[in-house]
Amino acid sequence: MLTTTHALLSEALTGAMVLPGDPGWDEARSGFNLLRDQHPAAVAFPANAEDVALAVAYARAAGLRVAPQATAHNQGPLGGLEETLLLNVSALQEVRVDPGARRVRVGAGVKWDRVGPRLSAHGLAGLQGSSPDVGIAGYSLGGGLGWLARKHGLQTNAVTAFEVVTADGDLVRADHDNHPDLFWALRGGGGSFGVVTAIEFGVHEVEELYAGAMFFPFERSAEVLRAWSALLPTLPDELMSWASVMHFPPIPDVPAFARGRSYAVVMAAHLGSEAEGRALLRPLRDLGPERDTFAPVPPVVLGDLAMDPLDPLPFRLTHRLLDELPESTIHELMAKLGPESGRGPTVTILQFRHMGGALARELPGAGARATLPGEVCAMALGVVMDEASDVAVREALADFDAIVAPHHAGLYANFVEDPADASVFFEPAVWERLRAVKALYDPADVFAGNHHVPPARA
């Protein structure tokens, strides 16, 4: 049955179909995190929305589940994908920018790197995150925590419409007026409700902002983190800042001054004048950074500000949303993971993002992921190169989790890299509504989203 169905689907699709044993199989099933080894029943590459509908219908006929994927970031929560058709929508590359209406429409395979520069050229900015390599649709389905979030909230609530193939194989438009329950669920509830083929969203007028990074010697990490944390209560919603301890590999992609070196880094983006931004960040600049890149810049610069890796890596990641980041917690983290720990670059990135502002305010008409709790998002990532480094990274991340646990305020689904009980991401009433929407649109549980929402049972 499966062999017959795969052959029929391969003939019916405009796009490609890759099966186990085919040339290119390993590449077709791979994701951004090279530690995750997915083994789906097959991988389909639809060329358009009609292909998506065909693939869903054929998968149902074969008794397979369907897992949508584009850039394959955050693919770990999908698990091994046995008896699942992996539906890679990366070929859906439509991009339309309407500067006058401040609206964007993109296909489900489009990354931020195709949209950010176009918007910036028109004096506009979307609510993109730290990497231009991330797909807009997946980022939005999980929330979307970006550089302008303290002022404008999560990207998911900037979305004005989705086009979705449902479990029945229908292509529908979900917005405030059409399929409003589905529209609500897709805005932050994840990809368990259908296959998104296109997404429309609003953007903001941003001609210029004051942004950049200050690099301090690694040995001063504790001092920098304490100063940054103490500064947070004074900062307006217009300023988003991140403080990180980073170990840069000696590779060409890294700026020459940082290759093979380690720094404490404070990055920020301020929706205001240079004079205002300089005044707000003066306590950090008074510490005397080794390098300071802050300047008035167009919003396209935000795509590279975080210096996120663009190529797939083998890594482990953990995070927590914290109600506060007190000095005692910084001291413990630095003792276990910082310059005094003797662990070296075991944790490649230790990062803290300022939360609050619009992230804490639910607006009328918001989706399932209306807000995020906490004042600081704390994240630790370690690159794994061999078995010994894997053990070291696991131990270091466990220490991180234990240290920040007393200040746990919640989790952000897009940063959870392992299969998890998705109910912990939502308030009970939101979770029950998500399950009800799932039961309405996918009662047979065809779709496997990154963080699975099961249908409510009658």
KAPEKA-V16703 format. One record per backbone hydrogen bond with DSSP energy under -0.5 kcal/mol. CO is the residue of the C=O (numbers start at 0). NH is the residue of the N-H. If there is no record, write none. Layout:
co={CO;CO}
nh={NH;NH}
This chain:
co={0;1;2;3;4;5;6;7;8;15;17;18;21;23;24;25;26;31;31;32;34;35;40;41;42;43;44;47;48;49;50;51;52;53;54;55;56;57;58;59;64;65;65;66;68;71;71;71;74;75;77;79;80;80;82;83;83;83;84;84;85;85;86;86;88;90;91;93;95;96;97;97;101;102;103;104;105;106;109;110;111;111;114;115;116;117;118;118;119;122;124;125;127;129;130;131;133;134;135;136;137;139;140;142;143;143;145;147;147;148;149;153;154;154;155;157;160;161;162;162;163;163;164;165;169;169;171;171;172;173;177;178;179;180;181;182;183;184;185;186;193;194;196;197;198;199;199;200;203;203;208;208;209;210;211;212;213;213;214;214;215;216;217;219;220;221;222;223;224;225;226;227;228;230;231;235;237;237;239;240;241;242;243;243;244;245;245;248;250;254;254;255;257;260;261;262;262;263;264;264;265;266;267;268;268;269;269;272;273;274;275;276;277;278;280;280;281;283;284;290;294;296;297;298;299;300;300;301;302;303;312;312;313;315;317;319;319;320;320;321;321;325;326;327;328;329;330;331;332;332;333;333;337;337;342;343;345;347;348;348;349;350;351;352;355;356;357;358;359;360;362;367;373;374;375;375;376;377;378;379;380;380;381;382;385;386;387;388;389;390;391;392;393;394;395;396;397;398;399;400;403;404;406;409;410;411;412;414;419;420;421;422;426;427;428;429;430;431;432;433;434;434;435;436;437;440;441;445;446;449;451}
nh={4;5;6;7;8;9;10;11;12;44;42;21;24;27;28;29;29;33;312;35;36;37;19;85;17;87;15;51;52;53;54;55;56;57;58;59;60;61;63;62;84;67;447;86;88;31;32;74;77;78;80;38;40;83;64;40;41;85;66;86;43;87;68;88;91;92;108;106;104;98;101;102;202;97;200;95;198;109;135;113;114;115;118;119;120;121;121;123;122;205;203;127;146;307;133;112;111;138;139;140;141;142;189;155;145;154;148;150;151;152;357;156;157;158;158;201;199;173;196;197;165;171;194;168;165;171;163;173;174;161;174;182;183;184;185;186;367;188;187;368;195;164;107;162;105;159;160;103;124;205;210;296;269;294;267;292;215;265;289;290;263;219;220;223;224;225;226;227;228;229;230;231;231;233;234;238;239;270;268;353;266;351;245;264;349;247;262;250;253;257;258;258;260;247;217;245;264;215;243;266;213;241;211;239;270;209;271;276;277;278;279;280;281;281;283;284;285;286;287;214;210;208;300;301;302;303;304;305;131;306;33;314;383;381;379;321;377;408;409;374;375;329;330;331;332;333;334;335;336;337;337;340;340;341;345;346;347;246;350;380;244;378;242;376;358;359;360;371;361;362;365;369;355;354;321;377;352;319;350;317;347;348;315;384;389;390;391;392;393;394;395;396;397;398;399;400;401;402;403;404;406;407;322;320;412;414;415;416;421;423;424;425;430;431;432;433;434;435;436;437;438;455;439;440;441;166;444;65;448;451;453}
